[in-house]
Amino acid sequence: MAETADDTDIGYGMLLKKETAPGVYGTTLAEVTELNPPEFSRDSVQFTHMSSPDRHHEYKPGMTDAGEVSIVYNLIPGEADDEVIATHFATHSVENWRVEFANGATLDFRGFATSHGRAAPLEDRMTGSATFKVSGKPVLVPAA
């Protein structure tokens, strides 16, 4: 059995940042506790025809969807991370975001919030959550 690569790691140290000026990711969401980068999916387009071998459907790859980015954060209602997301949500804009991995790799994407929630359980910490729809192709830059 193969050994685990030395460069594998836990999620500690990952960041989600919002672009504040061209090429400047000046707003960092400070208390993110869970960050899920996008999961890519691809459509399948049916190309079956009257002579498809052995009466089996035939397919070709279609368009790629970059999915969504989701986060959970420690909630301070109306302040800090909650304010950043609420302000973004109100703009109805596609904006630039960056996921920074603990090893220094970055994933830049254009996206917009499709949901923004808050939870206040009786005997646990309050949390906020948000989901961002990715628009277009994200750019992954490996760590240097």
C-alpha positions in Angstrom: 0.0 0.0 0.0 1.3 3.4 -0.9 2.2 6.0 1.7 0.4 9.2 2.0 2.1 12.1 0.3 3.9 14.5 2.6 2.2 17.5 1.1 -1.4 16.3 2.1 -2.8 18.4 4.9 -5.9 19.3 6.9 -8.1 22.3 6.0 -6.7 24.5 8.8 -5.4 27.8 7.3 -7.7 27.9 4.3 -9.1 31.3 3.5 -11.9 32.8 1.5 -11.2 36.3 0.2 -13.2 38.9 -1.8 -11.6 41.1 -4.4 -11.7 44.8 -3.4 -9.8 46.3 -6.3 -8.5 44.7 -9.5 -6.2 41.9 -8.5 -6.4 42.9 -4.8 -8.2 40.4 -2.5 -8.4 42.8 0.5 -11.4 41.3 2.4 -10.7 38.0 4.2 -13.6 36.3 5.8 -12.1 35.9 9.3 -13.9 33.1 11.1 -14.7 30.5 8.4 -15.0 27.0 10.0 -15.9 25.1 6.9 -15.0 25.9 3.3 -16.0 23.6 0.4 -14.4 24.5 -3.0 -16.4 23.9 -6.2 -17.1 20.4 -7.5 -17.1 20.3 -11.3 -19.7 18.4 -13.2 -20.3 17.9 -16.9 -23.4 17.4 -19.0 -23.7 14.3 -21.1 -25.3 14.9 -24.6 -27.0 12.0 -26.2 -25.9 11.3 -29.8 -27.9 8.0 -30.3 -28.9 7.4 -33.9 -30.9 4.8 -35.8 -27.8 2.6 -36.3 -26.3 2.9 -32.8 -24.4 -0.4 -32.2 -26.5 -3.1 -30.4 -29.3 -0.6 -29.7 -27.3 1.2 -27.0 -27.4 5.0 -26.4 -24.3 6.9 -27.3 -23.1 10.0 -25.5 -20.5 12.8 -25.8 -19.3 15.2 -23.1 -21.2 18.5 -23.0 -20.8 21.7 -21.1 -18.9 21.9 -17.8 -20.5 23.4 -14.7 -18.0 24.7 -12.0 -20.6 24.2 -9.3 -20.7 26.1 -6.0 -18.5 27.2 -3.1 -20.0 26.9 0.3 -18.9 28.2 3.7 -19.9 28.1 7.3 -18.6 30.7 9.7 -18.9 31.9 13.3 -21.8 34.3 13.4 -21.7 37.8 14.8 -25.1 39.0 13.4 -24.7 42.0 11.1 -21.0 42.3 11.7 -17.7 40.8 10.4 -18.2 37.9 8.0 -21.9 38.2 8.2 -21.8 41.8 7.0 -19.4 41.0 4.1 -21.8 38.3 2.8 -25.0 40.4 3.4 -23.5 43.3 1.6 -22.5 41.1 -1.3 -25.9 39.4 -1.5 -27.6 42.8 -1.7 -25.5 43.9 -4.8 -26.9 41.2 -7.1 -23.5 41.1 -8.7 -21.0 38.5 -9.9 -17.8 39.3 -8.1 -14.2 37.9 -7.9 -13.4 35.6 -5.0 -10.3 33.6 -4.0 -9.9 30.4 -2.1 -6.4 30.2 -0.5 -5.3 26.8 0.4 -3.0 26.2 3.4 -0.1 25.2 1.1 -0.3 28.5 -0.8 -2.3 27.4 -3.8 -5.1 29.7 -4.9 -8.4 29.1 -6.7 -9.8 32.3 -8.2 -13.5 32.3 -9.3 -16.2 34.7 -10.3 -19.4 34.1 -8.4 -22.5 35.3 -6.6 -24.2 34.3 -3.4 -27.3 32.2 -4.0 -28.0 31.7 -0.3 -27.1 33.3 3.1 -28.3 31.7 6.3 -28.0 32.1 10.0 -28.4 29.5 12.8 -28.7 30.1 16.5 -29.0 26.8 18.4 -29.9 26.9 22.1 -26.7 25.3 23.4 -24.1 25.8 20.7 -22.4 28.5 18.8 -24.3 30.7 16.3 -23.2 30.1 12.7 -23.7 31.7 9.4 -23.6 30.0 6.0 -23.4 31.0 2.4 -23.4 29.4 -1.0 -21.8 31.0 -4.0 -22.6 29.9 -7.6 -19.4 29.9 -9.7 -19.7 31.6 -13.1 -17.3 30.6 -15.7 -14.1 28.6 -15.3 -12.2 28.9 -12.0 -8.4 29.3 -12.1 -6.3 27.0 -9.9 -2.7 28.2 -9.3 -0.5 25.5 -7.6 1.6 26.5 -4.6 5.1 27.8 -5.6 
